């Protein structure tokens, strides 16, 4: 069966539309893939930052504890000096 010119034009236009739709879908898939990669890298970065914050929090707690110990040591030393001064002795 022979196609008329109008039918041939219609077939060609349909093929172009099909190619354009495929290209659009491929482009959308590429963008989606790129977006998924970016989300994955962002999630990794957030996870790493969270782990680092946990380490920093642990060290801050440790420093606060040592600061409390240091305050206690200083208070004990001051109290000893004050006792010696009150007794009239020399501490040095």
JOZI-V398030 format. One record per pair of residues at least 6 apart in sequence whose C-alpha atoms are under 8 Angstrom apart, sorted by the first residue. I is the first residue (numbers start at 1). GAP is how many residues later the second one is. D is the distance in whole Angstrom. If there is no record, write none. Layout:
<<I;GAP;D> <I;GAP;D>>
This chain:
<<81;10;6> <84;6;6> <84;7;6> <85;6;8>>
